[in-house]
Amino acid sequence: MKVSLFIFALMLIGLMSCTREKVTPIDQQCNTTISFANDVMPIMQANCIGCHEQGNASGGYDLSSYAAISANATAVLGSMKGSGYQLMPQGGPALEDTTIQKIACWIQQGKLDN
């Protein structure tokens, strides 16, 4: 019985590893230049602006413009990581590590409006 259970567990692990999606490597050194218009703003539009826009600035954060996102960049990143801030997006799944890393790199690269 123990042997059967062990074999079943190994088969299940093998099946899960075969069906797992490929994970995009994270550029932790931030070698890729992050574009505000092409990288950061689409992330904000897809995950943040629904609750954090002018006239509906949940938690006091309006994240609908470069100036607002840049001014609140530390809070935005902290919220995405759940470190020192409430984890966002609220009620949704946590953002992928690669998405969070793009925001971190954008900040590290000087929060350029590019």
Contacts in CASP RR format, 6 or more apart in sequence:
PFRMAT RR
TARGET T0000
AUTHOR 0000-0000-0000
METHOD contacts of the structure
MODEL  1
MKVSLFIFALMLIGLMSCTREKVTPIDQQCNTTISFANDVMPIMQANCIG
CHEQGNASGGYDLSSYAAISANATAVLGSMKGSGYQLMPQGGPALEDTTI
QKIACWIQQGKLDN
23 98 0 8 1.000
24 98 0 8 1.000
26 97 0 8 1.000
26 98 0 8 1.000
26 101 0 8 1.000
27 101 0 8 1.000
27 105 0 8 1.000
28 101 0 8 1.000
30 104 0 8 1.000
30 105 0 8 1.000
30 108 0 8 1.000
30 109 0 8 1.000
32 105 0 8 1.000
33 109 0 8 1.000
33 114 0 8 1.000
34 40 0 8 1.000
34 102 0 8 1.000
34 105 0 8 1.000
34 106 0 8 1.000
34 109 0 8 1.000
34 112 0 8 1.000
35 114 0 8 1.000
36 66 0 8 1.000
36 69 0 8 1.000
36 106 0 8 1.000
36 111 0 8 1.000
36 112 0 8 1.000
36 113 0 8 1.000
36 114 0 8 1.000
37 114 0 8 1.000
39 102 0 8 1.000
39 106 0 8 1.000
40 69 0 8 1.000
40 102 0 8 1.000
40 103 0 8 1.000
40 106 0 8 1.000
41 66 0 8 1.000
41 69 0 8 1.000
43 95 0 8 1.000
43 99 0 8 1.000
43 102 0 8 1.000
43 103 0 8 1.000
44 63 0 8 1.000
44 64 0 8 1.000
44 69 0 8 1.000
47 88 0 8 1.000
47 89 0 8 1.000
47 95 0 8 1.000
47 99 0 8 1.000
48 63 0 8 1.000
48 76 0 8 1.000
48 88 0 8 1.000
48 89 0 8 1.000
49 63 0 8 1.000
49 64 0 8 1.000
50 56 0 8 1.000
51 58 0 8 1.000
51 89 0 8 1.000
51 90 0 8 1.000
52 58 0 8 1.000
52 59 0 8 1.000
52 60 0 8 1.000
52 61 0 8 1.000
52 62 0 8 1.000
52 63 0 8 1.000
52 64 0 8 1.000
53 62 0 8 1.000
53 63 0 8 1.000
53 64 0 8 1.000
54 62 0 8 1.000
54 64 0 8 1.000
54 65 0 8 1.000
55 62 0 8 1.000
61 68 0 8 1.000
61 72 0 8 1.000
61 75 0 8 1.000
61 76 0 8 1.000
62 68 0 8 1.000
63 69 0 8 1.000
63 72 0 8 1.000
63 76 0 8 1.000
66 113 0 8 1.000
69 76 0 8 1.000
70 111 0 8 1.000
70 113 0 8 1.000
73 103 0 8 1.000
73 106 0 8 1.000
73 107 0 8 1.000
73 111 0 8 1.000
74 107 0 8 1.000
75 85 0 8 1.000
76 103 0 8 1.000
77 100 0 8 1.000
77 103 0 8 1.000
77 104 0 8 1.000
77 107 0 8 1.000
78 84 0 8 1.000
78 85 0 8 1.000
79 85 0 8 1.000
79 86 0 8 1.000
79 87 0 8 1.000
79 88 0 8 1.000
80 87 0 8 1.000
80 88 0 8 1.000
80 94 0 8 1.000
80 95 0 8 1.000
80 99 0 8 1.000
80 100 0 8 1.000
80 103 0 8 1.000
81 87 0 8 1.000
81 100 0 8 1.000
82 88 0 8 1.000
87 94 0 8 1.000
89 95 0 8 1.000
106 112 0 8 1.000
END
